[in-house]
Amino acid sequence: MWLYEKKLEYPVKIKNPNPALAKFIISQVGGPDGEFGAATRYLQQRYSMPYAQVKGILTDIGTEELAHIEMVSAIIHQLTRCLTPEQIKRSGFDTYFVDHGTGVYPQAAAGVPFSTSVLQVTGDTYADLYEDLAAEQKARKTYDNILRLADDPDVRDPIKFLREREIVHFQRFGDALRITQENTNAKNFYAFNPSFDKACNPPDKLFSPPCTAAGEAGAVVSAAESACAPTACRGRTPANTRNRCAAPTCGRTNTAQANTCGRAAPACGCAAVVADNCQPAPACGCEAAKPEPACGCSDTAPAAAPVFQSCEPEPIGFKSYGCAPIAAPYVVPKRSKHSDCGCG
């Protein structure tokens, strides 16, 4: 459900009708690399994305593409209003006019109607994101070609804005690809499909909920059990189990220790415990990832890899306890001078 403003994202104010320009600009409504395809592609791809931030990026960009459809349609409408039959025939707009009048019909510059055959929703995280990166470059290329042919400054101004937005979208899809790579095996990003092979998502990575066995709330799948399998979670069910620690079978439990300020450290979620030799559980809580001596923030990162599960996705950026990286280009949390302890 969208809330929207009843105005264009960027103003379109064309003084002089020109149906000859409208004939090729309409390709960015319903052409193979146009805004109709972009909005449909991104808003449908988001459902199978396994990471909250990537879903958010696709929702943001897909929503903006709807605004771009509106802008390009406004350009076509203003270029074809108040035409005379002589202007229609002289500009070559007559073949379009016979079927659609001066309505804005989604088609390519060559007259081919819009078709969803120009886009794909694979349900594979990497395949979809690489398609999205390519789609933004092809849209940018189309706007480049329009600018080579259009000489009216009233037309060129909004087209330049749209071209710039395609570049920004390309950069944001680059962020989405980075987030995905950080959640998969750096030795082989393509070893499995993180959208489908849920068992292969490491339990200690951001936004990858671990697998829990029936009746074992908070249990974390071991490294061996996390091996890639065609059946998700090897018979277990994925669950969002933030801030829980796995208890080994020998009865030991992981407890968060109080920090130097006397405040209990927030639980970060613990790595899987090897149960056969009943070794002590690894340190639990954010203190293990980044200690906060004397009620302050430590600027030195620990040598060991931090545990990320306590960090919750926010509308922008992260709620971070010092144990997770900050993802660009979102808002970077700042230290609070008024906080009782640690990083605000």
Sequence and secondary structure as in RCSB ss.txt:
>XXXX:A:sequence
MWLYEKKLEYPVKIKNPNPALAKFIISQVGGPDGEFGAATRYLQQRYSMPYAQVKGILTDIGTEELAHIEMVSAI
IHQLTRCLTPEQIKRSGFDTYFVDHGTGVYPQAAAGVPFSTSVLQVTGDTYADLYEDLAAEQKARKTYDNILRLA
DDPDVRDPIKFLREREIVHFQRFGDALRITQENTNAKNFYAFNPSFDKACNPPDKLFSPPCTAAGEAGAVVSAAE
SACAPTACRGRTPANTRNRCAAPTCGRTNTAQANTCGRAAPACGCAAVVADNCQPAPACGCEAAKPEPACGCSDT
APAAAPVFQSCEPEPIGFKSYGCAPIAAPYVVPKRSKHSDCGCG
>XXXX:A:secstr
     SS SS     S  HHHHHHHTHHHHSTTSHHHHHHHHHHHGGG SSHHHHHHHHHHHHHHHHHHHHHHHH
HHHHSTT  HHHHHHHT HHHHHHHTTS   B TTS B  GGG    S HHHHHHHHHHHHHHHHHHHHHHHHH 
  HHHHHHHHHHHHHHHHHHHHHHHHHHHHHHTS TT TTSS TTT GGGS TTSTT   EE TT TT    TTT
TS  SSGGGG EE   TT     TTS      B TTS B          TTTT      SHHHHS  GGGS   S
  SS    TT EE SSSEE  SSS   TTS      TT SSS  
